[in-house]
Amino acid sequence: MRLDEDDNQVKGVVVEDSVGDAVSAPREANGVPCSYKIPGDFVVMAVGAWTPYLLPFTRKFFRATGQPVFHLKPSKPELFAPERFPVFGADITTTGYYGFPINRDGVVKIANHGPGREMSPDSPERVVTVEDEKNLREFLASTFPSLANAPIVYTRVCMYSDTHDGHFWIARDPEREGLVVAAGDSGHGFKFAPVLGEIIADALEGKDNPLLDKFRWRPEMRAGTGTDVARSKGKL
């Protein structure tokens, strides 16, 4: 199941137990409510931070959080060339900032990997706040002074699908035949994209995979708090 990249908005999905199981996805197309069915033996829900909203019963497992991302224009671009300013990751237990060298447009990307703010991907609050910028400026002043006052070209909020332990959640739903959930990136989804397809396929087909035990259906877990080991600031 993937979300459309047009004006249509998926409101939710329903797994139906019937001959030729299907998933019904209510939608609003151009403001007119409608629905359609996609018949199939299995449906893989790989919708990231939309997971707890499209599958409300998973809200006890997943927490959607927004993380601030900044793109800055340094006055001395030569200081941020790759040979002088490589990809970095600051100590997560203190700041959580990470960044990349200057790109061909003369822009440096700095973002935060931390507790974030809980929100829906469709929330009007999905914007970088004044407090987010204040925290960034303080970090830059103490770490990269040449960037401290650089103008911001644009900002965005990167969405995470957090689990409490920070591990992926790739498994068949034991209570809903035919449903496979692939979520819980906890901020690591993009970098693992090349290998996730095989793992998801193995979960769907019931094949052995050493990672599936770690990524199994974990009903004992509760929604992530942004304080998993990888993003802890201070004591858990």
C-alpha positions in Angstrom: 0.0 0.0 0.0 1.4 3.4 -1.0 0.0 6.9 -0.6 -0.9 8.7 -3.8 1.3 11.7 -4.8 -1.6 13.7 -6.0 -4.5 15.5 -4.3 -6.1 12.2 -3.1 -5.8 11.3 0.5 -6.1 7.9 1.9 -8.1 8.0 5.1 -7.6 4.4 6.3 -7.6 0.8 5.3 -9.8 -2.1 6.2 -8.8 -5.8 6.1 -11.7 -8.0 5.1 -11.9 -11.7 5.9 -13.6 -13.2 3.0 -13.1 -15.4 0.0 -10.4 -13.6 -2.0 -9.4 -11.4 0.9 -9.1 -7.7 0.0 -8.2 -4.4 1.4 -10.6 -1.5 1.1 -9.0 1.9 1.2 -11.5 4.8 1.8 -10.4 7.9 -0.1 -11.4 11.4 -0.9 -10.8 12.2 -4.5 -11.2 15.9 -5.3 -13.4 16.3 -2.3 -15.8 13.5 -3.2 -15.7 10.5 -0.8 -15.3 7.2 -2.5 -13.8 3.8 -1.9 -12.1 1.0 -3.9 -10.9 -2.5 -3.2 -7.6 -4.1 -4.1 -8.0 -7.9 -4.0 -5.0 -9.9 -2.9 -3.7 -12.6 -0.5 -1.4 -10.1 1.2 -1.2 -6.4 1.7 2.1 -4.8 2.8 1.6 -1.5 4.7 4.8 0.4 4.3 3.6 3.9 4.9 6.1 5.2 7.5 4.8 7.9 9.8 1.3 7.4 8.5 1.2 3.9 10.0 -0.5 4.8 13.3 -3.0 7.0 11.5 -4.0 4.6 8.7 -3.9 1.6 11.1 -5.1 3.0 14.4 -4.7 -0.3 16.2 -0.9 0.2 15.8 -0.8 3.5 17.8 0.3 1.5 20.8 3.4 0.4 18.9 4.4 3.4 16.8 4.8 7.1 17.4 5.1 9.5 14.5 7.5 12.3 15.2 8.8 15.3 13.3 12.5 16.3 13.3 13.7 19.7 12.1 15.9 20.0 9.0 17.7 23.2 7.9 19.4 24.2 4.7 21.9 27.1 5.1 23.9 29.3 2.8 27.4 29.9 4.2 29.2 33.1 3.4 32.5 31.1 3.0 31.4 28.1 1.0 35.0 26.9 0.7 35.0 26.0 4.3 32.3 23.4 3.8 33.6 21.6 0.8 33.6 17.8 1.2 37.4 17.5 1.7 37.2 19.9 4.7 33.6 19.3 5.9 32.7 15.6 5.6 29.4 14.1 6.7 29.2 14.2 10.5 27.1 13.1 13.3 27.3 14.9 16.7 27.0 13.1 20.0 23.4 12.0 20.1 23.4 12.1 23.9 24.2 15.8 23.8 22.9 17.5 20.7 21.7 15.0 18.0 22.7 17.2 15.1 24.2 15.8 11.9 25.1 17.3 8.6 26.5 17.1 5.1 29.1 19.1 3.1 28.0 21.9 0.8 26.1 20.8 -2.4 26.3 22.2 -5.9 23.9 24.9 -5.0 26.1 26.2 -2.2 23.8 24.9 0.5 24.7 23.0 3.7 22.2 20.7 5.3 22.1 20.4 9.1 19.3 18.4 10.8 18.5 16.9 14.2 18.1 13.3 15.2 16.4 13.5 18.6 13.1 13.0 20.5 11.3 15.2 18.0 7.7 16.4 18.3 4.8 13.9 18.0 2.6 14.8 15.1 0.7 13.5 12.0 2.5 13.9 8.7 -0.5 15.8 7.6 -0.5 18.2 10.6 -0.4 21.9 10.0 2.2 21.9 12.8 4.7 20.1 10.5 6.9 23.2 10.3 10.2 24.1 11.9 9.6 26.3 15.0 11.4 29.3 16.5 12.7 27.1 19.2 14.1 24.6 16.7 16.1 27.5 15.0 17.3 28.8 18.4 18.6 25.4 19.3 20.3 25.0 15.9 22.0 28.5 16.2 23.3 27.6 19.7 24.8 24.3 18.4 26.4 26.0 15.4 27.9 28.8 17.5 29.6 26.3 19.7 30.6 23.9 17.0 30.8 25.5 13.5 31.0 29.3 14.1 31.2 30.1 10.4 27.7 28.7 10.0 26.2 30.3 13.1 24.7 33.3 11.3 24.3 31.8 7.9 20.9 32.6 6.3 18.4 29.7 6.1 17.5 28.9 2.5 14.6 26.6 3.5 13.5 24.2 6.2 11.4 21.1 6.4 10.3 18.6 9.0 11.5 15.0 8.5 8.9 12.4 9.7 9.9 9.3 11.7 7.9 6.2 12.6 9.3 5.5 16.1 9.4 2.3 18.0 10.4 2.2 21.6 13.5 0.0 21.0 14.5 1.8 17.8 14.2 -1.4 15.7 12.2 -1.9 12.5 8.9 -3.6 12.7 8.6 -6.0 9.7 6.1 -8.8 10.3 2.8 -10.4 9.6 0.0 -9.2 11.8 -0.9 -12.3 13.9 -4.5 -11.1 14.4 -5.2 -10.0 10.8 -4.6 -12.6 8.2 -2.9 -11.3 5.1 -1.6 -8.0 6.6 2.1 -7.3 6.7 3.3 -4.2 8.4 6.7 -2.7 7.5 7.3 0.4 9.7 9.2 1.6 12.7 12.2 3.2 10.8 13.0 5.3 13.8 14.9 7.7 11.6 16.9 5.0 9.7 14.6 4.1 6.8 16.3 5.8 3.9 19.8 4.4 4.6 18.5 0.9 4.8 16.3 1.1 1.7 18.5 -1.1 -0.5 18.0 -4.2 1.9 14.5 -3.6 3.2 12.7 -5.0 0.2 14.2 -8.5 0.6 13.5 -8.5 4.4 9.9 -7.5 3.8 9.5 -10.1 1.1 10.8 -12.8 3.4 8.3 -11.8 6.1 5.5 -12.0 3.6 6.6 -15.3 2.2 7.4 -16.9 5.6 11.1 -17.4 4.7 13.9 -17.6 7.2 15.8 -14.4 7.7 18.1 -13.7 10.7 16.8 -10.2 11.0 13.1 -11.1 11.2 13.4 -12.2 14.8 14.7 -8.7 15.8 12.0 -7.0 13.7 9.2 -9.4 14.7 5.7 -8.5 15.8 6.3 -7.3 19.4 3.0 -6.7 21.2 4.9 -6.2 24.5 6.4 -3.0 23.1 4.7 0.4 23.4 5.0 3.4 21.2 8.5 5.0 20.9 9.2 7.9 23.1 12.3 9.2 21.3 14.4 8.0 24.2 15.6 4.8 22.7 19.3 4.1 23.1 20.3 5.7 19.8 18.6 9.0 20.7 18.9 9.2 24.4 19.8 12.5 26.0 20.7 11.9 29.6 19.2 9.1 31.6 16.5 6.8 30.1 
